[in-house]
């Protein structure tokens, strides 16, 4: 499996690029969110060629024997993509093309069951939107917590850190409170109540995923109209 590539950019088109790694040219499909980050990187020949590091997903099956490499500029984006392809009828290329908005925005839409938003993504129809919500609603909290601007403006190498989860309960409360209010439309007082009730039911919560799971399990997290 090819997990990362670092080399010189030889060619770039609308949705893919060729990366020269020690004389071997790798064609990599790049999702829209990553391609936007690479918009200013120019392909060139010789020493003038721009250098680039990507984390990659390698896909090859019996039904699709020609290998496909999908490239990302952050580990967090690849991890979200890998979560997305677990959804029924969601192939790697469909999932990659659907990543036309920041991962944090897509994850927040999944949490608030916003199928209309999901249908606005390339290649996502009504049934796929329903499947995404049904299968991922309680599994994408860490991605919804990704802050705006948290990604480096430069292409990043493999191993770049994902979102950091604060070890203390207060920091955890603050992160989830921000998502509930700013992204999911809850009133501040309601968000505080939801979080407080979740900790009363389960004092040992230690991660955003666990806290969101407990909030939804309690049946109190409904999106405001």
KEKE-3310 file (N, C-alpha, C; in steps of 0.2 Angstrom, whole numbers, plus 5000, padded with zeros to 4 digits):
npx = (5004:5003:5006:5010:5017:5031:5037:5042:5032:5025:5015:4999:4981:4964:4958:4968:4985:5003:5016:5033:5043:5058:5061:5050:5034:5020:5002:4990:4974:4966:4955:4943:4944:4957:4964:4961:4969:4981:4982:4990:5002:5014:5017:5032:5048:5063:5074:5066:5054:5040:5040:5031:5022:5011:4998:4991:4978:4977:4969:4963:4954:4947:4936:4940:4954:4964:4975:4971:4977:4973:4975:4979:4980:4981:4981:4970:4960:4961:4958:4944:4939:4941:4932:4921:4920:4915:4902:4887:4887:4896:4908:4927:4930:4919:4917:4928:4927:4916:4921:4921:4919:4925:4930:4926:4914:4906:4905:4899:4886:4882:4881:4870:4860:4858:4852:4849:4860:4870:4866:4870:4883:4895:4890:4882:4867:4849:4847:4860:4864:4855:4860:4873:4870:4863:4873:4884:4882:4884:4898:4907:4911:4924:4929:4920:4924:4935:4944:4942:4954:4963:4972:4987:4993:5002:5006:5006:5016:5016:5010:5006:4999:4983:4967:4968:4963:4958:4964:4957:4942:4935:4940:4935:4922:4920:4924:4914:4903:4905:4903:4889:4882:4887:4888:4878:4866:4860:4853:4864:4861:4854:4863:4872:4865:4862:4876:4879:4869:4873:4886:4882:4875:4885:4899:4912:4916:4928:4931:4927:4919:4913:4906:4897:4890:4884:4876:4867:4862:4854:4844:4841:4847:4842:4841:4839:4826)
npy = (4994:5011:5024:5037:5051:5060:5072:5079:5090:5087:5088:5095:5094:5097:5088:5080:5075:5073:5066:5066:5054:5051:5048:5041:5042:5046:5045:5055:5056:5070:5076:5090:5099:5098:5101:5114:5119:5117:5126:5136:5130:5127:5116:5111:5109:5099:5106:5116:5112:5111:5106:5093:5086:5072:5064:5048:5037:5021:5012:4997:4984:4968:4970:4982:4983:4991:5001:5015:5030:5041:5058:5068:5083:5083:5072:5072:5074:5063:5053:5056:5054:5040:5036:5040:5031:5020:5020:5013:5009:5019:5022:5024:5034:5041:5046:5054:5064:5070:5078:5092:5103:5110:5098:5099:5106:5097:5086:5092:5094:5081:5077:5086:5080:5085:5083:5090:5098:5089:5083:5093:5091:5085:5071:5066:5059:5058:5046:5042:5052:5050:5037:5041:5050:5040:5031:5037:5048:5048:5046:5056:5066:5071:5077:5087:5096:5101:5115:5131:5136:5128:5120:5119:5132:5128:5114:5099:5086:5068:5061:5073:5081:5078:5084:5091:5083:5090:5086:5089:5091:5103:5109:5100:5101:5115:5114:5105:5113:5124:5118:5114:5126:5135:5128:5118:5125:5126:5135:5144:5141:5130:5121:5121:5114:5102:5096:5096:5087:5076:5073:5070:5059:5051:5051:5049:5053:5056:5060:5070:5062:5053:5061:5068:5056:5052:5063:5062:5050:5052:5058:5072:5081:5090:5098:5116:5125)
npz = (5000:4996:5006:5007:4997:4991:4981:4965:4957:4941:4932:4931:4931:4930:4940:4944:4947:4942:4950:4952:4959:4963:4950:4945:4939:4947:4945:4953:4959:4965:4977:4977:4988:4992:4980:4978:4988:4982:4972:4969:4966:4954:4940:4933:4924:4927:4939:4942:4945:4956:4973:4982:4995:4999:5008:5005:4998:4993:4981:4974:4967:4963:4954:4950:4943:4939:4948:4959:4965:4978:4983:4998:5007:5021:5035:5043:5033:5025:5034:5037:5024:5023:5033:5026:5015:5020:5020:5014:4996:4993:4984:4982:4972:4971:4984:4985:4975:4981:4991:4991:4999:5015:5027:5040:5039:5031:5040:5051:5045:5043:5056:5060:5053:5040:5026:5014:5012:5011:4999:4990:4987:4975:4966:4976:4979:4984:4991:4994:5003:5013:5017:5022:5033:5041:5044:5048:5057:5071:5071:5067:5075:5079:5067:5064:5074:5069:5067:5059:5048:5054:5046:5038:5028:5018:5007:5016:5024:5025:5040:5047:5061:5067:5072:5089:5104:5118:5135:5146:5155:5154:5143:5133:5135:5130:5117:5111:5115:5106:5094:5095:5096:5086:5074:5074:5078:5090:5105:5116:5130:5129:5124:5134:5144:5137:5137:5150:5155:5149:5154:5167:5166:5161:5168:5165:5152:5139:5126:5111:5103:5111:5120:5111:5106:5118:5121:5110:5112:5123:5118:5117:5108:5096:5080:5079:5071)
capx = (5000:5006:5002:5012:5021:5034:5042:5042:5025:5027:5009:4993:4975:4958:4957:4973:4992:5008:5021:5039:5046:5064:5061:5044:5029:5013:4996:4986:4968:4966:4949:4942:4947:4965:4966:4961:4975:4987:4980:4996:5008:5015:5021:5038:5052:5069:5075:5061:5047:5038:5040:5025:5021:5004:4996:4987:4974:4978:4963:4963:4950:4946:4932:4944:4961:4969:4976:4970:4979:4969:4980:4976:4985:4981:4979:4963:4955:4961:4954:4937:4937:4941:4926:4915:4919:4912:4895:4884:4887:4900:4915:4932:4930:4913:4918:4934:4924:4911:4924:4921:4918:4929:4928:4922:4907:4902:4904:4893:4880:4880:4878:4863:4856:4856:4853:4849:4867:4874:4864:4873:4890:4895:4889:4878:4860:4845:4848:4867:4863:4852:4865:4878:4867:4861:4879:4890:4880:4888:4905:4911:4912:4931:4930:4916:4927:4941:4943:4943:4961:4968:4976:4993:4992:5006:5005:5009:5019:5013:5011:5004:4994:4975:4964:4970:4958:4960:4963:4953:4934:4933:4942:4931:4915:4921:4924:4907:4898:4905:4899:4882:4880:4889:4887:4872:4861:4857:4854:4869:4858:4852:4869:4875:4861:4864:4882:4879:4865:4877:4891:4878:4873:4891:4904:4919:4917:4934:4933:4921:4915:4909:4901:4891:4886:4880:4870:4862:4858:4850:4838:4840:4850:4838:4843:4834:4823)
capy = (5000:5018:5028:5044:5052:5066:5072:5085:5091:5087:5089:5096:5095:5099:5084:5075:5078:5068:5067:5062:5052:5047:5046:5037:5047:5043:5049:5055:5060:5075:5079:5097:5103:5097:5104:5121:5121:5117:5130:5141:5126:5126:5111:5113:5103:5100:5109:5121:5109:5112:5100:5092:5080:5071:5057:5045:5031:5017:5008:4992:4978:4963:4973:4988:4980:4997:5005:5022:5034:5047:5061:5073:5087:5082:5066:5072:5074:5056:5049:5057:5050:5033:5035:5041:5025:5014:5020:5009:5011:5024:5020:5029:5040:5046:5050:5059:5070:5073:5082:5099:5108:5108:5092:5101:5108:5091:5083:5096:5093:5074:5077:5089:5077:5090:5079:5095:5100:5083:5082:5098:5089:5082:5064:5063:5060:5058:5039:5042:5057:5046:5032:5045:5052:5035:5027:5041:5053:5047:5044:5061:5072:5074:5081:5093:5100:5104:5123:5135:5138:5123:5116:5123:5134:5125:5107:5096:5080:5063:5062:5079:5080:5079:5089:5089:5083:5092:5081:5091:5091:5110:5110:5096:5105:5121:5112:5103:5118:5128:5115:5114:5132:5138:5124:5114:5129:5126:5140:5143:5138:5123:5117:5119:5109:5095:5094:5095:5081:5070:5071:5068:5052:5047:5056:5047:5055:5058:5063:5073:5057:5050:5066:5068:5050:5052:5068:5060:5044:5055:5060:5079:5085:5091:5105:5121:5127)
capz = (5000:4996:5011:5006:4992:4991:4975:4961:4953:4934:4928:4935:4927:4934:4946:4946:4945:4941:4955:4951:4965:4961:4943:4944:4939:4950:4944:4959:4959:4971:4979:4976:4994:4991:4974:4980:4992:4978:4966:4967:4965:4947:4937:4929:4922:4930:4946:4944:4947:4963:4977:4986:4999:5000:5011:5000:4999:4987:4979:4969:4968:4958:4949:4947:4944:4938:4954:4959:4971:4979:4987:5002:5010:5028:5038:5045:5027:5023:5039:5035:5018:5025:5036:5021:5010:5024:5019:5008:4989:4992:4981:4983:4968:4972:4990:4984:4972:4985:4996:4988:5005:5021:5030:5046:5037:5029:5046:5055:5041:5045:5063:5061:5048:5034:5019:5009:5011:5008:4991:4986:4986:4969:4966:4982:4978:4990:4994:4997:5008:5019:5020:5025:5039:5045:5046:5051:5062:5078:5070:5064:5079:5079:5061:5065:5078:5066:5067:5052:5048:5057:5042:5036:5021:5013:5007:5022:5023:5029:5048:5050:5066:5066:5077:5095:5108:5125:5140:5152:5154:5152:5136:5130:5135:5126:5110:5109:5115:5100:5088:5096:5095:5080:5068:5074:5079:5097:5109:5121:5136:5128:5123:5141:5147:5134:5139:5157:5156:5146:5159:5173:5164:5160:5171:5163:5145:5138:5120:5108:5100:5117:5122:5106:5107:5124:5119:5105:5115:5128:5114:5117:5103:5089:5077:5079:5064)
cpx = (5004:5003:5004:5016:5024:5039:5040:5035:5027:5021:5003:4987:4970:4957:4962:4980:4997:5014:5027:5042:5052:5064:5055:5038:5022:5008:4992:4980:4967:4959:4949:4945:4954:4967:4966:4967:4981:4987:4986:5003:5008:5019:5026:5042:5059:5069:5069:5054:5046:5038:5033:5025:5013:5003:4991:4983:4975:4972:4964:4959:4950:4942:4935:4951:4966:4969:4974:4973:4975:4974:4976:4982:4985:4979:4972:4958:4955:4957:4946:4935:4937:4934:4920:4914:4916:4904:4893:4884:4891:4907:4920:4932:4924:4914:4923:4931:4919:4914:4926:4921:4923:4926:4924:4915:4903:4901:4899:4887:4878:4877:4871:4858:4853:4857:4853:4856:4871:4872:4867:4880:4890:4894:4884:4871:4856:4847:4855:4867:4860:4856:4870:4876:4866:4867:4884:4888:4883:4895:4910:4912:4918:4932:4926:4919:4933:4940:4945:4950:4966:4973:4981:4991:4996:5005:5009:5012:5015:5015:5009:4999:4987:4973:4966:4964:4961:4959:4959:4946:4932:4934:4937:4924:4915:4920:4917:4902:4898:4902:4892:4879:4881:4888:4880:4865:4857:4858:4860:4866:4856:4858:4872:4871:4862:4870:4882:4875:4869:4882:4888:4877:4879:4897:4911:4920:4924:4936:4926:4916:4910:4904:4895:4887:4882:4874:4865:4858:4853:4843:4836:4842:4846:4840:4837:4832:4826)
cpy = (5006:5022:5036:5045:5059:5067:5079:5085:5092:5089:5090:5097:5097:5095:5079:5078:5072:5070:5063:5061:5048:5044:5042:5042:5044:5048:5049:5059:5064:5078:5087:5101:5103:5101:5112:5124:5121:5122:5134:5137:5125:5120:5114:5107:5105:5102:5114:5118:5110:5106:5099:5086:5078:5064:5054:5039:5027:5012:5004:4986:4974:4966:4979:4987:4986:5001:5012:5025:5040:5051:5067:5077:5087:5075:5066:5071:5066:5052:5050:5054:5043:5031:5035:5035:5019:5014:5016:5012:5017:5022:5026:5035:5044:5049:5055:5065:5074:5078:5089:5105:5106:5102:5094:5103:5102:5087:5086:5095:5086:5074:5080:5086:5081:5087:5084:5097:5095:5082:5087:5096:5085:5074:5061:5064:5058:5051:5039:5047:5054:5041:5036:5047:5046:5031:5031:5047:5053:5045:5050:5067:5075:5078:5087:5098:5103:5111:5126:5137:5133:5120:5121:5126:5131:5117:5104:5089:5075:5063:5068:5078:5082:5084:5086:5089:5085:5087:5083:5092:5098:5111:5106:5099:5111:5119:5109:5108:5122:5125:5115:5120:5135:5134:5120:5118:5129:5133:5139:5139:5131:5118:5116:5114:5102:5092:5092:5088:5075:5068:5068:5060:5047:5051:5055:5049:5058:5061:5066:5068:5054:5055:5067:5062:5050:5058:5066:5054:5046:5058:5068:5083:5085:5098:5110:5123:5134)
cpz = (5000:5000:5010:5000:4993:4985:4971:4957:4945:4930:4932:4930:4932:4940:4947:4944:4945:4946:4953:4957:4963:4954:4941:4944:4942:4948:4950:4958:4966:4971:4978:4982:4994:4985:4975:4984:4988:4972:4964:4966:4958:4945:4933:4928:4926:4937:4948:4946:4955:4967:4981:4989:5000:5004:5006:5002:4992:4986:4973:4971:4962:4952:4946:4947:4943:4945:4954:4965:4972:4985:4992:5005:5018:5030:5040:5039:5025:5027:5038:5029:5019:5028:5031:5017:5014:5023:5013:5002:4989:4990:4983:4979:4969:4979:4989:4980:4976:4990:4993:4993:5011:5025:5037:5044:5035:5035:5050:5051:5043:5052:5064:5056:5042:5028:5013:5007:5008:5000:4987:4984:4979:4970:4972:4980:4984:4994:4998:5003:5014:5022:5024:5032:5044:5048:5049:5056:5068:5077:5068:5068:5079:5073:5061:5069:5075:5065:5060:5053:5051:5053:5039:5029:5016:5013:5013:5020:5027:5036:5051:5055:5064:5072:5084:5100:5115:5130:5145:5150:5152:5145:5131:5129:5130:5119:5107:5110:5109:5094:5089:5094:5088:5073:5068:5076:5085:5101:5114:5128:5135:5127:5129:5144:5144:5136:5146:5159:5154:5151:5166:5172:5164:5162:5167:5155:5144:5131:5117:5105:5105:5119:5117:5106:5113:5124:5115:5108:5120:5125:5114:5112:5096:5087:5077:5072:5062)
residu = (UNK:UNK:UNK:UNK:UNK:UNK:UNK:UNK:UNK:UNK:UNK:UNK:UNK:UNK:UNK:UNK:UNK:UNK:UNK:UNK:UNK:UNK:UNK:UNK:UNK:UNK:UNK:UNK:UNK:UNK:UNK:UNK:UNK:UNK:UNK:UNK:UNK:UNK:UNK:UNK:UNK:UNK:UNK:UNK:UNK:UNK:UNK:UNK:UNK:UNK:UNK:UNK:UNK:UNK:UNK:UNK:UNK:UNK:UNK:UNK:UNK:UNK:UNK:UNK:UNK:UNK:UNK:UNK:UNK:UNK:UNK:UNK:UNK:UNK:UNK:UNK:UNK:UNK:UNK:UNK:UNK:UNK:UNK:UNK:UNK:UNK:UNK:UNK:UNK:UNK:UNK:UNK:UNK:UNK:UNK:UNK:UNK:UNK:UNK:UNK:UNK:UNK:UNK:UNK:UNK:UNK:UNK:UNK:UNK:UNK:UNK:UNK:UNK:UNK:UNK:UNK:UNK:UNK:UNK:UNK:UNK:UNK:UNK:UNK:UNK:UNK:UNK:UNK:UNK:UNK:UNK:UNK:UNK:UNK:UNK:UNK:UNK:UNK:UNK:UNK:UNK:UNK:UNK:UNK:UNK:UNK:UNK:UNK:UNK:UNK:UNK:UNK:UNK:UNK:UNK:UNK:UNK:UNK:UNK:UNK:UNK:UNK:UNK:UNK:UNK:UNK:UNK:UNK:UNK:UNK:UNK:UNK:UNK:UNK:UNK:UNK:UNK:UNK:UNK:UNK:UNK:UNK:UNK:UNK:UNK:UNK:UNK:UNK:UNK:UNK:UNK:UNK:UNK:UNK:UNK:UNK:UNK:UNK:UNK:UNK:UNK:UNK:UNK:UNK:UNK:UNK:UNK:UNK:UNK:UNK:UNK:UNK:UNK:UNK:UNK:UNK:UNK:UNK:UNK:UNK:UNK:UNK:UNK:UNK:UNK)
# end
